[in-house]
């Protein structure tokens, strides 16, 4: 895939991840490549089970090994290949130069310690400052994420806070050491719609202030349209479409991307039933021989059954993995 106009902060090339026991040659993440530049947001989109979170965990060095194993590819971050670092080097980088926000803050925060102690611990791990200075930094972060009465909240335990408040705490922890790259894995999934909007707005504001790069993993195309610069659509471990947010939303070229677009409800008057994508993401044991989307694709034919399409560049910066892209030329203008 072509590089972004800006020099990328993170460049992932041909990342492949396999789980022990999977059929020979079947990877849960298969030859995935993308990049993200400083100050930019890359959104990775797809259903549960498509490999989004596994990709993110591999970049953070958090994949459980075994059963997961990186079997190919590189991830160049600031001139260093993340996959060649020692565990000590990864720990020094994690929470400092790179940070991650997870889906469910209640399982990410330690229920036995106050939120203040947990933020302070992360600061002291990476900064040579006194505990008093770390406490002041923690208070500053709570103010930045707009936690009311931060001095009081420093002494609170996670169970004493709402879901939205806990997610704000997680954001404060992630950004306390001013990382260059933030990975946010479905950060609003467990929250109600109003709080979701507040959290996304908060993350965007903090990104604008710091200039950090962000990888946002989500299935919410409304969020993607609002925050993304670049979009990667994944299905069954492979990238099926990638490009700028404008290219993906204005001219989607993979049947899976089109299906995702059609399944999003609108605020206007309903014009009929929402589109659905029949079936489910295949397991490793049931992976099709040809195109992995073939069993669910309304346009699949014999070629799709037998041959896996390459990820081809349709126009500068816009890629799709479909034998019949551009679809308007080969499938009678289905877009």
N, C-alpha and C positions, 0 to 999 in steps of 0.2 A: 504494500500500500504506500501511496505517496506521503511524504512527510508534510507536516503542517507548515504554514508560511513562517511561523516563529520556530526557532530552534526548540525542540521538545525538551522538557525537563525529564520526562519519563518516556522511554521508547521500548515497547514490548514487541519482540519478534518471534513468531512461530512457537508460541507457548503451547506445550502439550502436557497434559496431566492424565495419569492413569491410576485407577484404583486396583489394588490387588484382587485377583479373582475375576476381573472383567475379561471377556473374550479377547483373544489375541488380536492386536491391532485396533481395538476400540478404546479411544480416549474420551474421558468426560469433558476435557477441554482439548480441542484439536486444531493445532496450527493457528492460534489466535495472535493477531498483530494489531497494535494500535499505538497511538502516542498522545500525550497531553502536554501543552506548553504552560509556562508560568502564567498565572492569572486567568487561565481558561478552564472551562468545565466540559468534561467528557461524560456523557450519560451512556451507560450500558443497560440495554433494555431487553426484556424477554420474560417468558413464563418461569415459574418455579421449576427447577431441575434442568435449566438450560446451561448452567455452568458459570453464571455471573458471580455468585458468592465464592465459589471455589477459586476463580481467577483472582478475586480480591484478596482472599486469605493467602494465596501463594505469594502475592507481592509483599504482604506483610510478614511473611515467614511464619504463619500460624497454621499451616496445613498439618494435620496429624499424619506423621510418617512412621510406620505404616498406618492406615492402608493406602493413603494417597502418595503418589510419587511424581515429581516433575521429570518427564522423560525426554524433554526437548525444549529448546528455545532459550532466549535471553531477555533480561529486563534491565536496561541501562538507565540508571538514575544518577544524574549528575556525574557521569563518567565512571560509575561503578556498576558492575553486574550484580544485582541483588541476589541472584541464585548461586553465586560463587562465594558469598560472604560466609564467615563462620557464624555460629550461633551467638557468640559474644558480640560480634560486629552488628548482627541483625538487632540484637537487644539494645545496643547503643543507638541505633538509628530509629528504632520503633518508639513512638511517643516523643520523638525529638525532631528529626527531619521528615519523618512520615508519621501519620496518625490515622486512626480509624474510628468511625462511629458505627455502632451495631444497631440491629433492628430493635431489640428489646432491652431497654436500659436497666430493667429490674434484674435481669440475669447477668448484666455486665458490671454492675456495681456490687461491691461486697456488703452484704447486709449487716456485718458485724462491726463496721467502722463508719464513723461520721463521714459525710461527703467532704468536709474540709480536710480531714486526714488523708482521704484518698487523692484529692487534688494536690495537696502538699507533697505526698509521697512521689508522685510523678515528676513534680518540679525538682525536688531534691535529687532524684535519680539522674537527672541530666544537667543540672546547673550547680555550680560551685558557689552556693550562697548559704546564708544562715537560715535556720528554721523560721525566724521572725520575718526575714525578707521573703521567704517562700510563702508564708501565711499572707503577707500583704499582696503578693502576686496572685494568690488564690482568690482573695477578696476582689482584686481588680478584675479578674476573669468573671467572677459572679456578677459584677456590675455590668460588664460588657455584654453578657448574655441576658441581662435584664431580669435577674433574680431579685425579687423584692426582699428587703431586710436581709442583706447578704451576711451580716455578722451573725444573725440568728440562724440562718440556714447552714452556716459552716458547722454548727454543732448538731445539726439534725442527721438522722439516719435515713437511708433511701426509702424505707417503708412509710416514712412520715410525709412523703411528697407525692404529688400527682404524677401521672405518666409524662405530661408535658414538662413539668419541672425537672423530673429525672433526666429527660433527654437534654434539657438545657445544661444540666450538670455534666453530662457526657460530652457535650460540645465544649464546655469550659475546660474539661480535662484534656480533650484532644488538642485544643489550641493553646494550651498554657505555655508550651515551649516554642510557639510560633513555627509550626512545621511548614515545609515547602510544599508538601503534598498531603491533601486530606482525602481519604477514601470513606465515603458515606454509603453504607449498605442498607438500603431501604430504611432510612432514618425516621420515617413518619408512619410506618406500617401499623404500629400498635396504638396510634393516636387518632382522636376524632378529627373531622375535617377542618374545623376551625383552628385547632392546635397545629394540625399539619401545615396549614398556610403560614402560621406564625413561625414555625421552626424553619421552613424553607426560606422565608424572608430573612430570618436571623442569620442563617448560614450564608446567604448571598451578601448580606451587609458585611459580615466579618471577612468574607473572601475579598470584597472590594477594598476593605481597609488594609488587609495584609498582603494582597497580591499573590496568594497561594494558588497552586493548581488544585483542581478537585476532580475526582472520579466519583460520580453519583450513580449508584446501582438502584434501579427502580423498575416497576412495571406500570407506573402512572405516567401516561403520555402527556397529561396536562402539565405535570411538573417538568417533563422534558422540554416541552415547548417554551416554558417560562425561563429555564435556567441554562439550557445546553448551548454550547458552541459547536460541538461535534457529537455525533450519535453513532453508537455501535449497536446493532440489533443481533442478538445471539439466539440460536435455536439448536438444541441437542448438541451443545459443546462447540459449535462452529459459528463464526460470523456469517450471517446471511445477507446483511446489508450494512453499509457504513458510509458516512458522509457528513456534510454540514447539516445543522438543524433545518435550515431552509430547504436543502435538497431532499432530505428525508420526508419532511411534511408536505412539501409542494409537489414532489414527483417520486413517490415511493415505487420501487421497482422489484420488490420481492413479494410473492403472494402472502408470505407470513406477515410482513410489515403492513401490507394492505389490510389483512385480517385484523391486526391489532388496531389499526386506525378505525376500522369499521365497528369495532366493539366498544368504542368510547361514547358514553352518553353525552348529549349536548344540553345546553341550558334552554334552547329554543323549543318551539312546539315539536312534539314527537311526530315524525313522518313515517313511522312504521317500526317494526321490530329491529333491535340491534343485531348486527351481524355476529355470528359465532364461528369459532374455528373448531370443527368437530374433532373428537379424539383427544389424545394426550401426548406429551413429550415421550418418545420411546425410551425404555430402559436400555442399558448397555447390552443386555442379552437379546433385545429385540430390535437392535439398530438396523435400519434398512441398508441394503447393499449400495444403492445409488444415492439419490438425493435424500437426505435425512428427513425432509419435510414431505416427501412423496406421499405417504399414507394419508395425509391430511389435506393435501393440495387439490383443489377442484380442477386444476389444469394439467395434472400429471399425465404423462403418456409412457410408452415403453422405454424411451430413452431415459426418462427420469428414474424408472425402476432399476435399470442396469448400470447407469453411469453417474458418478458423482460430479456435479458441475463445479468448475473452478470459481474462485472469487475474482470477478472480472471488473475492470474499470470501464464504466459506461461513458463517463465524461470526467474531466479533471476533478479528482477528489471524491467522486461518487462511485461506490463499488456495490455489486450485487452478485449473489451466488445463485444464478438461475439460468438454465439453458435458453430461456426465451426472453430474457431481458435484452433490450428495452421491450417491455410488455406491450406497449401500444403498437409496436411494429409486428410482433409475432402472435399476439393473442387478441387482435381486433379491438385494441383500445379498452382493456378492462379496467384501467386505472381510474 
